[in-house]
Amino acid sequence: MVMKKTIDKYADFVANNTWVICIIVGILFVGALFLAQQVEVENIDLNNILPSDLDVIKSMDILEDDFGGTDSAQIIIELDSLHSFSSEPRDIRTYEILKYQENIQKSIQSLTDVSSSTSATDIVKSLNGKLLTSDREIIDLMKDNPSFTSYISSDKTISLIQVRLNDDFDKTIGTELNNIIETIPRPDGLKVEIGGSSIEKGELLKLTSEDMGRTSMFSMISIFLVLIILAGSFRYGLIPLSTIIVGVVWTMGFIGLIGMNLNTATSAVISMIMGIGIDFGIQITTRFREEKDKHVTIRKSMRVTMESVLYPMIITTLAAIIGFWSMGLGSIKILGEMGTIMMFGVIMCFLSAITIVPSILIITEHFVLRKQSKEV
């Protein structure tokens, strides 16, 4: 009984305060849009997946605290097979190449994200006190020495520079390393590339951000086309779309407000929120179209619409909240984060549906009626 009275009062408020609601929604939308800019897409690691009280996570934390991070990158220096018939070197173990590695290491050491770097050059210098200049002496030194197997391939065509990164390295580290490689003069007959799990994380992060924007836009357009076809009207297809436009922005803004971020796994929730949230807008729009043919005034039609759909929408929202909240009861942290974001998304889509959708419907209906009366 109490809920019914509350629903009736809110239905009256919505029907009679259209512009007030639009202004409030607009202010919140702009604020959320600003906060949403603070949300970043992060790489996923074990700390995002496993609970922090596991022994393996505690051990990793101790390792990182005492010895620094475990993130690394590799600079791969390889003899270019395209030059196999030239007079260029057939063996990576030369002074010219070792000196080139030394120049790269000196340059990358200036990067704030680089903790240290090691290569075959460092081993040669540690064994002799300086870098040997004779190719024959270098080859003899490396021959049958297991210390070099981590840096020189068995066929002597590839040499590695191991780059150790700081804990919170920037995702642009790959670009910075590439810029240094392109700047330093390179001996003929070499091709140089970067690799490693940390570089792969950066590429994955870049692709995730691009895919998130692409899939979100595809979802939006697809939903809009389906709504137009089913509603048989451009206007009634567009209005429910405001539910997920406002709802998603509010969700991202709220995530930014509480300091959460997305990662390569939870970034998919945007499309999922759209798929669930659009139902709220469709319910209100469809019911209003039915009621406006039964009542004399638009406001009366909207009041009856809201009284009819609010209760089932509230039940649906509560059920979704319970379901997504329960995802956080398990041990896998990433599922809990996904459930939390989905819960926020459903709540925000529900709120946007019961505010902006009725307001737009009333405003557009008055506009259409005024246009029709002028034509008559």
Sequence and secondary structure as in RCSB ss.txt:
>XXXX:A:sequence
MVMKKTIDKYADFVANNTWVICIIVGILFVGALFLAQQVEVENIDLNNILPSDLDVIKSMDILEDDFGGTDSAQI
IIELDSLHSFSSEPRDIRTYEILKYQENIQKSIQSLTDVSSSTSATDIVKSLNGKLLTSDREIIDLMKDNPSFTS
YISSDKTISLIQVRLNDDFDKTIGTELNNIIETIPRPDGLKVEIGGSSIEKGELLKLTSEDMGRTSMFSMISIFL
VLIILAGSFRYGLIPLSTIIVGVVWTMGFIGLIGMNLNTATSAVISMIMGIGIDFGIQITTRFREEKDKHVTIRK
SMRVTMESVLYPMIITTLAAIIGFWSMGLGSIKILGEMGTIMMFGVIMCFLSAITIVPSILIITEHFVLRKQSKE
V
>XXXX:A:secstr
 HHHHHHHHHHHHHHH HHHHHHHHHHHHHHHHHHHTT  EE   HHHHS TTSHHHHHHHHHHHHH    EEEE
EEEE GGGTTSSS S S SHHHHHHHHHHHHHHTTSTTEEEEEEHHHHHHHHHSS    HHHHHHHHTT GGGTT
TB TTS EEEEEEEE TT  TTHHHHHHHHHHHS   TTEEEEEESHHHHHHHHHHHHHHHHHHHHHHHHHHHHH
HHHHHHT HHHHHTTHHHHHHHHHHHHHHHHHTT  EETTGGGHHHHHHHHHHHHHHHHHHHHHHHTTTSSSHHH
HHHHHHHHHHHHHHHHHHHHHHHHHGGGGSS HHHHHHHHHHHHHHHHHHHHHTTHHHHHHHHHHHHHHHHHHHH
 
